[in-house]
Amino acid sequence: MSERCVGVIGGSGLYEMEGFAELREVRVRTPFGDPSDAILCGELRAPQGNVRLAFLPRHGRGHRYSPSTIPYRANLWALKSLGCTEILSVSAVGSMREDLHPGDFVIVDQFFDRTMGRASTFFGTGLVAHVMFADPLCKELGDLLYEQGRALSIPIHRGGTYLCMEGPAFSTRAESRIYRQWGVDVIGMTNLTEAKLAREAEISYATIAMVTDYDCWHEEHDAVTVDAVVAVMRSNVGKAKALLAATAPRLAQPLACACKDALKSAIMTHREAIDPAMAEALRPIVGRYLGG
């Protein structure tokens, strides 16, 4: 495994962060196919300290993958194999609340799953594990992001439920109204799947949800469009870079959180019944429990 680093999953616009040096592209081959793209590795140099970073655009450069076709398992396996112990995930979301405005950031703490049939686990026949997922995001990492966002005067909110829909189409008006009745706070298409895999990989994971629109429930705002999402995303890039640059140096040492031991009591398959091929494929993830 490579030198420990902090992973960032988001868009390619984040690659041009000031102070990001010693850049190199890394292409990782995984048992789950190729990741979305090459991973850009380098060092973020800051007064608070230097930290290694690994950037991965979840949709691939040029936005080639839809939310349903993103190779999530390959992405998370690759970041784990490169030594990532924390992942900061940056993504666009729709707001389901009047007080969460386009341009605001939300550090969510819960998910509601409305995806359909995605591969969202590394485990299966031959090696079964059940991780705890009651609290699906790392509290310590989320708190750190929120504190840094407040210090930077970013309009940022702590806590909330992210409804993860399948996509790629946006919600119908009926769906949007019902989701609001359920009490969810934001809606997106990607982060729950990443969070499940990160937990299995014992990686601390937090979502920086950037509000771009009001979905289609708000009578005083137009229904969401790609153009509107992209426009707000572009205006948020600077804030996202600043938040990442302020937070990452404080992760020079791994967080002391329960995420790092998520598999400790989760592997159910008896040692003698474990499929050797699966154990080998998941070596970066389960190796310390299986003696490899």
N, C-alpha and C positions, 0 to 999 in steps of 0.2 A: 504494500500500500504506500502511496506517495505521502509527502509531507502534509500534515494537517492543514486544512484551509476552510474558509467560509464560502458556502455556495450562494449564488444569486440566480434565481430563475425569473426571467422577464423578457423585455424587448431588447433589440440590438442597440437602441439609442443610449442605453446605459453603459455601453462599452467605452465611451469617450470621457470617462470620469477623470478629473484632474488628479494627478498624483498616482495614477495607475501605471506602473512601470514593469519592466522585464516581461513584456507580453509574449505569450506563445500559444499557438493553437494546439489543442490535444484532441485527437480522434480516438474514442474508446470503443472497442468491440465488446459487446455484451451478449449473454445467453438469450437476451430478449430482442436482439436485433440492434440496429444503429440508433443512437440518440437522435433527437431532433436536429442536431447540428454539431459541428465541432465546438468544443468547450474552450473558452478563452481564459487562460490562467495567467496570473500576474500578482504583483504585490502592490497593495494600497499603502502609500506612505503618508503618514499624518503625524502631527505633533504629539498626539496621544499614544502613538505606537504604530508599528507596521504590522500588516496582516496579509496573508495570502488569500486571494479571492479566485473563485472559479465561476465564470458567467456562462449561462446556458439560455439561449432564446427558446422558449417552450414551443413556439410555432415554427421554428426554423427561420433563418434569415430570408426575408422576402415573404414571410407568413405563408408557408407551404402546407402546414398541417391544421386541420380543423380541430376544435375541442375534442371531437369523438375519435380522431385518428392520431392524436399526439402519442408517441411511444413512451408513455409514462414510466413503465417499468425499466426500460432502457435508460431513460433520463436519470431516474433515482439511483439505479444500480451504478451508473457511470460516476455520478457525484460521490457516492459512497466509496467507490473504488479509488477515487482520487484523494480521499482523506477528509471529505467534508463532514464536519460534526454539527454544523448549524446551516440552515438554509433560510434565506430571506426571499420570500416570493412576492413579486410585484405584479399586480394585475388590475385590469379595468373591471368595474362592477356598475350595476344600476342601483339606484337608491330606491328603497321601498318606504322611506320616511321623509316627511316634509323637512325635517331639520338636518338631513344629510344632503348637502348641496353638491352639485357638480363642482369638482375641484377639491372637495374635502377628501381626507384620508381616513380610513377606518381600520383599526387593528382589531379584527374580529376574534371571538373566542369560541364560537360554535359553528357547526355545519348542519344543514338539512339536505339529504340526498334525494335528488330527482333525476339522476342519471339512469341509463338503461343498458346494463350488460357490459360495462367497461371492465377490462382486466385491472383490478385494483388491489391485488395481493401478489406477493412473490411466492406464496405457498400453495400447496395443492396435494394431489395424490402422491404419497411417498414421503412427504414432509409437511405436517400440519402444524399450524401455530395460530393462536387466538390472542391478539394483543388487546390490552385495555384501550378503549377509545372514547370513554365518557367525556374526557377533556381533550379534544383532538388537536389542540394547538399548544405550543410551549408557552406557559404563562411567563416564565422568566424572560424569554426572548421578546414576547409581546410587550411586557412592561418596559423593557429597555428601549424598544422602538418608540413607544408612546412618550417616554421621558425625553428622548432625543428630539422627537417631533415638536413637542411643546417648547423645548429650548430654542428651536429654530423658528418658532412662531408659525409653524405650518398648521392650518386648520385640521386638527386631527382628533379622532374620537376613539375611546378605548371600550371594547366590548361590542358584541352584536352577533347576530346569526347570519351566516352566508348560505343562502339557498343555492345549491349547485344543480343547474339544469343541464339537460343533454345538449341542446343546441343542434345545429348551428343557427337555426332561426331564433329570433328574439321571441318573447312571450306574446301570447294573445292578450287582449284587454281583460278577458274573463280570468285567465290564469293570473295575471298581474294583480287583479283585485282580490282573488282568493289567497294568493301568497301574502298579501298585506293583512288579511284577516288572520292568517296563521301566526302573525307576529314576527316574521323575518325582517331583517334590516337591510340587507343588500342581496343582489342576485348576480351570479356569474356562472361560468361554464367549466372551470378547470381545477380550482384549488383543492377541492375535497379529495380528488383522486391522488394528487400529489401528497396531501397530508397523510392519507392512509399508508402509502408506501414509505413515506419518511418515518412514520412511527415504527413500522416493521423493520426498517433499516437502522433504528435507534438514532435518528438524526433529529435534533431540535428544529422545529419548523414553525415559522410564523408568516402570516399573510399581511401584506400592505395592500389593502383594497382601495383603489383610487376611484372615487365616484365620478362617472362621466355623464350620467343622464338619470332621468326618473322613470326608466323602463317605459311603460305606456299607460300607467294608471293616472298620471297627473293631468287634470283637465286644462291647466294653464300652460302646459309645456307640450311641445310636439312629441310624438312617439319617437323612440330611439332610432337613429340611423347610423350607418357606418361612418359617414362624414362627421357627424356630431361627436361620436366616440373618439375618432382620430384627432379632432381638433382639441378636445379637452385633454387627451393623452399627451399631445405635444406640449401643451401648456404646463402639464404636470411633471414633465421629464426633469426639469431643473430641480424641483422640490424633491423628487425621488432620489436623484443623484446626491443631493445634500444630505438627505436622511440616511442613505446607505453609507456615505463617507463619514458621517458622524457616529454611526452605530458600529460599523465593522471593526474599527480599532479597539473597541471595548470587548471584542471577542477574540483577542489575541490568545486568551486561554479559554478552553471549553467551558461552557456553562455547567454548573453543578445542578442538574435537573433530572427528574425521573425518566425523561425521554431516552437517556443514554443506556437504560437498563430495561427497555420495554419488552425484550424477549426473555428476560431472566426466568420467568415462570410461565411463558407462553407456548413453548414447544411441547406439543402433545404426543407426537409419535415416539414410540419406544425406540431406543438407540438401535437395537438389532433390526428394526423394521424400516429404518430410514433408507430411502432410495439413494444409493451412492452418487448417481448422476445428478440428482437434485441437490444433494449436499455440496457437491463440487461446484455446481452452477451458482449456488448461493454462498460460496465461501466468504466473500467480503462481508456478508451480513450475519451468517451463523457460525463462522469459523471459530470464534472464541468460545462458543458453547459446545462445539463438536470436536474440539481439539485440533483445529486446523487453521 
